[in-house]
Amino acid sequence: MRDIYQAPVLDEIDPTTGDLELEERHSLRRVAGLSTELTDITEVEYRQLRLERVVLVGVWTEGSVTDADNSLTELAALAETAGSQVLEGLIQRRGRPDAATFIGRGKVDELRDVVLATGADTVICDGELSPSQLRNLEQQVKVKVVDRTALILDIFAQHAKSKEGKAQVELAQLQYLLPRLRGWGETLSRQSGGSGRGGGAGGGVGLRGPGETKLETDRRRINQRISRLRREIKAMRTVRQTKRSRRQASGVPAVAIAGYTNAGKSSLLNRLTQAGVLVENALFATLDPTTRRTEAEDGRVFTLSDTVGFVRHLPHQIVEAFRSTLEEVAEADLVVHVVDGAHPDPEGQVSAVREVLGDVGADRIPELLVINKMDAADEETILRLKRLWPEAVFVSARSGAGIAELQTAIAARLPRPAVDLRVLLPYDRGDLVARIHRTGQVLNTRYTDDGTELQVRVGEHLAAELESYRH
């Protein structure tokens, strides 16, 4: 299964991309030639992932062979996004992963041969491995072994920009690292303390101390750091909730763009609002949510928020750490669910996204399904998806096709103000007229000698303020 993934080449400058930010990210790509070889070191392993030449390995436990191929192809895309060169991909058919080494004993030998033949320095497994599975597999293949969860966390760490995003990623990484701390060489038994008598493990002169191994010390420090990060994220969450409450009090509807990673959410946001946010043909290019104000066709103002993309088997550490960010989706009035129509398995993507939306309580929010990248999908795929999702809107954020229909569909699904009123506003209350246009709906307007007579539909809060002007 060689060359199972090739990163597409970006074409000429695209109006839906944030070109300056994209150029900045590309200028910080990892430098080739930094090998990641296992060496016997005397400290706890904190090695950052330096993924270069990698071999992928997956265990196919259920579904069709196409599902297994799609999963490994996605793993290759993740590895490419992290800065790797994928050399080979192996899949083993098993009822369940091996408890000791993830793949079977015979497949371990085959994997070792492939690593030697290709000169790979890293093996990436398509699943979350236990600490013992990681250790056993590394000991047998003699190169670094990384699982899918660590790979996704590494991508998140590369792409996080805001203070909140960096704190969320660090929290997720530490939660993942804590049960996997391991020492090398003598570190495993490097414990001080004891009486100093005898020749046992109690130590002796120069070895009496706190009675704590280096592993235990680092574990304690990590727990302290986790507690601190949780406090910081909780404080940031309060700020986010305050901003959200202000938007809700103003009566401005909120629309959240959600979907699978690399489905084109940021391109769609740029196309709808000219936001200019970064767009990259890579997985998890967007981690920090962007919110922009825009107008519906009838003049009503609403906010449109881009959110972090989802993926199959998104690590639970990520969902938990990014919960405050994902709550932007759960508190929205409408979820615009973007799907990559050119992907081999759009149905699987929709299922994965809806599963995560359910985890954060966003499955009760009205959903508008948007099939993107129609310019890259063949006619047969488009017809099949139209039969599958007849209510969906089919667009291309890149070419602009279908964007007008999408704007109409969003406007039709925005919550309507609840109270009908006829008011007569003096000409010096232009502020109220502006608020009605911004947060409500003007059905009829007539100018009189005494002021502006309006027939409006507004929310309860604004209706109470307009009560004295009823006509």
C-alpha positions as CSV (number, residue, x, y, z in Angstrom):
1,M,0.0,0.0,0.0
2,R,2.8,2.4,-0.9
3,D,2.2,6.0,-1.7
4,I,-1.3,5.9,-0.2
5,Y,-1.5,9.6,0.3
6,Q,-0.1,12.6,-1.7
7,A,-0.7,16.1,-0.4
8,P,-2.6,18.2,-3.0
9,V,-0.7,21.2,-4.4
10,L,-2.3,24.6,-3.6
11,D,-3.3,26.4,-6.8
12,E,-2.9,30.2,-7.5
13,I,-4.0,32.6,-4.8
14,D,-7.6,32.0,-3.8
15,P,-9.9,34.7,-2.5
16,T,-11.3,32.4,0.2
17,T,-8.0,31.9,1.9
18,G,-6.1,33.9,4.5
19,D,-2.9,34.1,2.4
20,L,-0.7,36.0,4.8
21,E,-1.4,33.7,7.7
22,L,-1.0,30.6,5.4
23,E,2.4,31.8,4.2
24,E,3.5,32.4,7.8
25,R,2.5,28.8,8.8
26,H,4.3,27.3,5.8
27,S,7.4,29.2,6.7
28,L,7.5,27.3,10.0
29,R,7.5,23.8,8.6
30,R,9.7,21.3,10.3
31,V,13.2,20.9,9.0
32,A,14.0,17.5,7.4
33,G,16.9,15.4,8.7
34,L,16.1,15.5,12.4
35,S,16.0,11.8,13.2
36,T,13.9,10.2,16.0
37,E,15.9,7.2,17.1
38,L,15.4,5.4,20.4
39,T,18.4,6.0,22.7
40,D,18.9,5.0,26.3
41,I,18.5,8.2,28.2
42,T,18.6,8.9,31.9
43,E,15.5,11.1,32.2
44,V,11.8,10.6,31.7
45,E,10.9,10.5,28.0
46,Y,9.5,13.9,27.0
47,R,10.6,13.7,23.4
48,Q,8.6,15.8,21.1
49,L,7.3,14.1,18.0
50,R,9.7,14.6,15.2
51,L,7.9,12.6,12.5
52,E,9.9,12.2,9.3
53,R,9.8,8.9,7.4
54,V,6.9,6.9,8.8
55,V,5.2,3.5,8.3
56,L,1.5,3.3,9.0
57,V,-0.1,0.2,10.6
58,G,-3.8,-0.4,11.2
59,V,-6.0,-3.2,12.6
60,W,-9.2,-3.8,10.6
61,T,-11.7,-5.1,13.1
62,E,-15.1,-4.3,11.5
63,G,-16.6,-2.8,8.3
64,S,-15.6,-3.3,4.7
65,V,-12.1,-3.3,3.2
66,T,-13.0,0.2,1.8
67,D,-13.6,1.4,5.3
68,A,-10.2,0.1,6.4
69,D,-8.5,1.7,3.4
70,N,-10.2,5.1,4.1
71,S,-9.1,5.0,7.7
72,L,-5.5,4.4,6.8
73,T,-5.7,7.1,4.1
74,E,-6.9,9.5,6.7
75,L,-4.1,8.5,9.0
76,A,-1.7,9.3,6.2
77,A,-3.2,12.7,5.7
78,L,-2.8,13.3,9.5
79,A,0.9,12.2,9.2
80,E,1.4,14.5,6.2
81,T,-0.1,17.4,8.1
82,A,2.2,16.8,11.0
83,G,5.2,17.0,8.6
84,S,5.9,13.4,7.8
85,Q,6.7,11.5,4.7
86,V,4.6,8.3,4.5
87,L,6.6,5.4,3.1
88,E,4.3,2.4,3.6
89,G,0.9,1.3,5.0
90,L,0.0,-2.1,6.5
91,I,-3.4,-3.4,7.6
92,Q,-4.1,-6.5,9.6
93,R,-7.5,-8.2,9.7
94,R,-8.2,-9.2,13.3
95,G,-11.2,-9.6,15.6
96,R,-9.6,-7.2,18.0
97,P,-6.2,-5.6,18.5
98,D,-3.5,-7.7,20.2
99,A,-3.4,-6.9,23.9
100,A,0.4,-6.9,24.0
101,T,1.5,-5.4,20.7
102,F,-1.7,-4.0,19.0
103,I,-0.9,-6.2,15.9
104,G,-0.2,-9.9,15.9
105,R,3.3,-11.4,16.5
106,G,3.7,-12.4,12.9
107,K,2.7,-8.9,11.7
108,V,5.2,-7.4,14.2
109,D,8.0,-9.3,12.4
110,E,6.7,-8.1,9.0
111,L,6.5,-4.5,10.3
112,R,10.1,-4.7,11.5
113,D,11.2,-5.9,8.0
114,V,9.3,-3.0,6.4
115,V,10.9,-0.5,8.8
116,L,14.4,-1.8,7.9
117,A,13.7,-1.9,4.2
118,T,12.3,1.6,4.0
119,G,14.6,3.3,6.5
120,A,11.7,4.6,8.5
121,D,12.3,6.1,11.9
122,T,8.7,6.1,13.2
123,V,5.7,3.8,13.2
124,I,2.2,5.3,13.5
125,C,-0.6,3.1,14.7
126,D,-4.2,3.7,13.7
127,G,-5.7,3.6,17.2
128,E,-5.0,4.6,20.7
129,L,-2.5,2.2,22.3
130,S,-2.1,1.5,25.9
131,P,1.3,2.3,27.6
132,S,2.3,-1.4,27.6
133,Q,1.4,-1.8,23.9
134,L,3.5,1.2,23.0
135,R,6.5,-0.1,25.0
136,N,6.3,-3.6,23.7
137,L,6.0,-2.6,20.1
138,E,8.9,-0.1,20.4
139,Q,11.1,-2.8,21.9
140,Q,10.4,-5.2,19.0
141,V,10.5,-2.8,16.0
142,K,13.4,-0.8,17.5
143,V,12.0,2.6,16.3
144,K,9.7,5.1,17.9
145,V,6.0,4.1,17.9
146,V,3.3,6.8,17.9
147,D,-0.5,6.2,18.1
148,R,-3.3,8.1,16.4
149,T,-4.1,10.1,19.5
150,A,-0.5,11.4,20.0
151,L,-0.4,12.3,16.3
152,I,-3.6,14.4,16.5
153,L,-2.4,16.1,19.7
154,D,0.9,17.0,17.9
155,I,-1.0,18.6,15.0
156,F,-3.1,20.6,17.5
157,A,0.0,21.7,19.2
158,Q,1.5,23.0,15.9
159,H,-1.7,24.8,14.9
160,A,-2.8,26.4,18.2
161,K,-2.4,30.2,18.2
162,S,-4.5,31.8,20.9
163,K,-3.8,31.7,24.6
164,E,-6.9,29.6,25.1
165,G,-6.1,27.2,22.3
166,K,-2.6,26.6,23.5
167,A,-3.8,26.0,27.1
168,Q,-6.4,23.5,25.8
169,V,-3.9,21.6,23.7
170,E,-1.4,21.5,26.5
171,L,-4.0,20.1,28.9
172,A,-5.0,17.4,26.4
173,Q,-1.3,16.5,25.9
174,L,-0.6,16.2,29.6
175,Q,-3.7,14.1,30.2
176,Y,-2.5,11.8,27.5
177,L,1.1,11.7,28.7
178,L,0.4,11.1,32.4
179,P,-0.4,7.4,32.3
180,R,2.4,6.9,29.6
181,L,5.3,8.4,31.6
182,R,8.2,6.0,31.4
183,G,11.9,6.1,32.3
184,W,14.8,4.6,30.5
185,G,17.8,2.8,31.9
186,E,18.3,3.2,35.6
187,T,15.5,5.8,35.9
188,L,13.0,3.0,36.4
189,S,14.5,2.2,39.8
190,R,16.1,5.5,40.7
191,Q,14.6,6.0,44.1
192,S,16.3,7.8,47.0
193,G,15.6,7.4,50.7
194,G,16.0,4.5,53.1
195,S,18.0,3.9,56.3
196,G,21.4,3.5,54.6
197,R,21.9,0.2,56.4
198,G,22.7,-3.0,54.6
199,G,23.1,-3.6,50.9
200,G,19.5,-3.7,49.9
201,A,17.4,-1.3,47.8
202,G,17.4,1.1,50.8
203,G,20.2,3.1,49.3
204,G,23.2,4.0,51.5
205,V,25.5,7.0,52.0
206,G,24.6,9.8,49.5
207,L,21.4,8.1,48.5
208,R,19.1,9.1,51.4
209,G,16.6,11.6,50.2
210,P,12.9,12.3,49.7
211,G,12.0,8.7,48.9
212,E,10.5,9.5,45.5
213,T,11.5,8.3,42.1
214,K,12.0,10.6,39.2
215,L,8.9,9.2,37.6
216,E,6.8,10.1,40.7
217,T,8.3,13.6,40.8
218,D,7.4,14.2,37.2
219,R,4.0,12.7,37.7
220,R,3.3,15.1,40.6
221,R,4.5,18.1,38.6
222,I,2.3,17.2,35.7
223,N,-0.7,16.9,38.0
224,Q,0.0,20.3,39.4
225,R,0.3,21.7,35.8
226,I,-3.0,20.1,34.8
227,S,-4.7,21.7,37.8
228,R,-3.4,25.1,36.9
229,L,-4.4,24.7,33.3
230,R,-7.9,23.7,34.3
231,R,-8.2,26.9,36.4
232,E,-7.0,29.0,33.5
233,I,-9.4,27.4,31.0
234,K,-12.2,27.8,33.5
235,A,-11.5,31.6,33.7
236,M,-11.3,31.8,29.9
237,R,-14.6,29.9,29.7
238,T,-16.2,32.5,32.0
239,V,-15.1,35.3,29.6
240,R,-16.4,33.4,26.6
241,Q,-19.8,32.8,28.4
242,T,-20.0,36.6,29.2
243,K,-19.5,37.5,25.6
244,R,-22.0,34.9,24.5
245,S,-24.5,36.2,27.0
246,R,-24.1,39.7,25.6
247,R,-24.8,38.5,22.1
248,Q,-27.9,36.6,23.3
249,A,-29.2,39.6,25.2
250,S,-28.8,41.8,22.1
251,G,-31.1,39.4,20.3
252,V,-28.6,38.7,17.5
253,P,-29.0,35.1,16.3
254,A,-25.9,32.9,16.3
255,V,-24.9,30.4,13.5
256,A,-22.1,27.9,14.0
257,I,-20.2,26.3,11.2
258,A,-19.3,22.7,12.2
259,G,-18.0,19.7,10.2
260,Y,-15.3,17.3,9.5
261,T,-11.7,18.6,9.4
262,N,-10.7,19.9,6.0
263,A,-14.4,20.0,4.8
264,G,-14.0,23.7,3.8
265,K,-15.6,25.4,6.8
266,S,-13.1,28.3,6.9
267,S,-13.4,28.8,3.1
268,L,-17.2,29.0,3.5
269,L,-16.8,31.5,6.3
270,N,-14.6,33.7,4.1
271,R,-17.0,33.4,1.2
272,L,-20.0,34.4,3.3
273,T,-18.3,37.2,5.4
274,Q,-15.0,38.1,3.8
275,A,-13.4,37.2,7.2
276,G,-10.0,36.5,5.7
277,V,-9.2,33.6,8.1
278,L,-6.5,31.1,7.3
279,V,-7.4,28.3,4.9
280,E,-5.1,25.4,4.3
281,N,-5.5,22.1,2.6
282,A,-4.5,20.3,5.8
283,L,-6.3,18.6,8.7
284,F,-7.1,20.7,11.7
285,A,-5.9,24.0,10.1
286,T,-8.4,25.9,12.3
287,L,-8.3,25.5,16.1
288,D,-9.2,28.9,17.3
289,P,-12.9,29.8,16.6
290,T,-13.6,32.9,14.5
291,T,-16.8,34.9,14.8
292,R,-18.0,37.4,12.3
293,R,-21.2,39.5,12.1
294,T,-23.1,39.4,8.8
295,E,-26.5,40.1,7.4
296,A,-29.2,37.9,6.0
297,E,-31.0,38.7,2.8
298,D,-33.8,40.5,4.7
299,G,-31.3,42.7,6.5
300,R,-31.3,40.8,9.8
301,V,-27.9,40.7,11.5
302,F,-26.5,37.4,12.8
303,T,-23.1,36.0,13.9
304,L,-21.3,33.3,12.0
305,S,-18.7,31.2,13.9
306,D,-16.0,28.9,12.5
307,T,-15.1,26.0,14.8
308,V,-12.5,23.3,15.2
309,G,-13.0,20.4,12.8
310,F,-13.9,16.9,13.9
311,V,-12.4,13.5,12.9
312,R,-13.3,9.8,13.5
313,H,-12.3,8.7,17.0
314,L,-11.5,12.3,18.0
315,P,-9.4,11.8,21.2
316,H,-11.6,12.2,24.3
317,Q,-8.8,14.4,25.8
318,I,-9.4,16.9,22.9
319,V,-13.2,16.9,23.3
320,E,-12.8,17.5,27.0
321,A,-10.1,20.2,26.7
322,F,-12.0,22.0,23.9
323,R,-15.4,21.7,25.6
324,S,-15.6,25.5,26.2
325,T,-14.9,26.2,22.6
326,L,-17.3,23.5,21.3
327,E,-20.0,25.0,23.5
328,E,-20.1,27.8,20.9
329,V,-21.9,25.2,18.7
330,A,-24.1,24.0,21.6
331,E,-25.3,27.6,22.3
332,A,-26.0,28.4,18.6
333,D,-29.4,29.0,17.0
334,L,-28.4,27.0,13.9
335,V,-25.6,24.6,13.0
336,V,-24.3,24.8,9.5
337,H,-22.9,21.3,9.1
338,V,-20.3,21.3,6.3
339,V,-19.5,18.0,4.5
340,D,-16.7,17.4,2.0
341,G,-18.7,16.1,-1.1
342,A,-15.5,15.0,-2.8
343,H,-14.4,12.7,0.1
344,P,-14.7,8.9,-0.5
345,D,-16.9,8.5,2.6
346,P,-19.0,11.6,3.3
347,E,-21.6,9.5,5.2
348,G,-18.9,8.4,7.7
349,Q,-17.9,12.0,8.1
350,V,-21.4,13.1,8.9
351,S,-21.8,10.3,11.5
352,A,-18.5,11.2,13.2
353,V,-19.5,14.9,13.4
354,R,-22.9,14.1,14.8
355,E,-21.4,11.9,17.4
356,V,-19.2,14.7,18.7
357,L,-22.0,17.2,18.5
358,G,-24.0,14.8,20.7
359,D,-21.1,14.7,23.2
360,V,-21.3,18.4,23.8
361,G,-25.1,18.7,23.7
362,A,-25.4,20.3,20.3
363,D,-27.5,17.5,18.7
364,R,-30.7,19.4,19.8
365,I,-29.8,22.5,17.7
366,P,-31.4,22.8,14.2
367,E,-29.0,21.6,11.5
368,L,-28.5,22.8,7.9
369,L,-26.5,20.2,6.0
370,V,-24.2,21.8,3.4
371,I,-22.3,19.7,0.9
372,N,-19.2,21.5,-0.1
373,K,-16.5,21.0,-2.8
374,M,-19.0,20.3,-5.6
375,D,-16.5,21.5,-8.1
376,A,-14.3,18.6,-7.1
377,A,-17.0,15.9,-7.0
378,D,-18.1,13.8,-10.0
379,E,-21.7,13.9,-11.3
380,E,-22.5,10.4,-10.0
381,T,-21.5,11.3,-6.5
382,I,-23.5,14.5,-6.5
383,L,-26.7,12.6,-7.6
384,R,-26.1,10.0,-5.0
385,L,-25.7,12.6,-2.2
386,K,-28.8,14.5,-3.4
387,R,-30.8,11.3,-3.1
388,L,-29.3,10.6,0.3
389,W,-29.8,14.2,1.7
390,P,-32.6,15.9,-0.3
391,E,-32.8,18.8,2.1
392,A,-29.0,19.6,1.9
393,V,-27.6,22.7,0.1
394,F,-24.9,21.9,-2.5
395,V,-22.1,24.5,-2.8
396,S,-18.5,25.2,-3.8
397,A,-16.9,27.7,-1.4
398,R,-14.0,27.9,-3.9
399,S,-16.0,28.8,-7.0
400,G,-18.9,30.5,-5.3
401,A,-21.5,28.1,-6.8
402,G,-24.6,27.6,-4.6
403,I,-23.6,30.4,-2.1
404,A,-26.8,32.4,-2.9
405,E,-28.9,29.4,-2.2
406,L,-27.0,28.8,1.0
407,Q,-27.6,32.4,2.2
408,T,-31.3,32.0,1.4
409,A,-31.4,28.7,3.4
410,I,-29.7,30.2,6.4
411,A,-32.0,33.2,6.4
412,A,-35.1,30.9,6.3
413,R,-33.8,29.0,9.3
414,L,-32.8,31.9,11.5
415,P,-35.2,32.3,14.6
416,R,-37.9,34.8,13.9
417,P,-38.7,37.5,16.5
418,A,-41.8,36.6,18.4
419,V,-43.9,39.8,19.0
420,D,-45.8,41.8,16.4
421,L,-46.2,45.5,17.0
422,R,-47.2,48.7,15.3
423,V,-45.2,51.7,16.7
424,L,-44.8,55.4,16.1
425,L,-41.2,56.5,16.8
426,P,-40.2,60.1,17.0
427,Y,-37.6,61.1,14.5
428,D,-35.1,61.7,17.4
429,R,-35.3,58.0,18.3
430,G,-33.3,56.8,15.4
431,D,-31.4,54.5,17.8
432,L,-34.6,52.4,18.3
433,V,-35.2,52.2,14.5
434,A,-31.6,51.0,14.1
435,R,-32.1,48.3,16.8
436,I,-35.3,47.1,15.2
437,H,-33.6,46.7,11.9
438,R,-30.6,45.0,13.5
439,T,-32.3,42.5,15.7
440,G,-35.9,42.4,14.5
441,Q,-37.9,42.4,11.3
442,V,-39.6,45.5,9.7
443,L,-42.8,44.5,7.9
444,N,-43.9,48.0,6.8
445,T,-42.7,51.6,7.1
446,R,-44.5,54.9,6.8
447,Y,-43.2,58.4,7.4
448,T,-45.6,60.8,9.1
449,D,-45.5,64.3,10.5
450,D,-45.1,62.9,14.0
451,G,-42.4,60.3,13.3
452,T,-41.7,56.9,11.7
453,E,-44.6,54.5,11.8
454,L,-43.4,50.9,11.7
455,Q,-45.0,47.5,11.7
456,V,-42.4,45.2,13.3
457,R,-41.8,41.8,14.6
458,V,-39.3,41.9,17.5
459,G,-38.1,39.9,20.5
460,E,-39.8,40.1,23.9
461,H,-37.0,42.3,25.4
462,L,-37.2,44.9,22.7
463,A,-41.0,44.8,22.6
464,A,-41.1,45.8,26.3
465,E,-39.0,48.9,25.5
466,L,-41.2,49.8,22.6
467,E,-44.5,49.4,24.6
468,S,-44.8,53.2,25.2
469,Y,-44.6,53.9,21.5
470,R,-47.4,51.5,20.4
471,H,-49.7,53.0,17.9
